[in-house]
Amino acid sequence: MLNNKVVQHLVSETGLSINKLAKSIGVDHSTIIRLCNGESKDMKLSTAFKLADALGVDINEFRKEEENEI
């Protein structure tokens, strides 16, 4: 599951506008907005890799820690 608060924090840390970030990874700006505000709980794997690269983080940063992980 996606940790939206982490995504929001990482996006704000870049200093890029949502429009510039979205354009740089080839997605609509509304996709980034939905990821940041919690409307979207998941994203395509290809989007996750592009976003992680643009933010300079490992893709696993986006994962929400599950309380009952096996």
Secondary structure, DSSP 8 states (H G I E B T S, - for coil): -B-HHHHHHHHHHH---HHHHHHHHTS-HHHHHHHHHTS-S---HHHHHHHHHHHTS-GGGGB---TT--
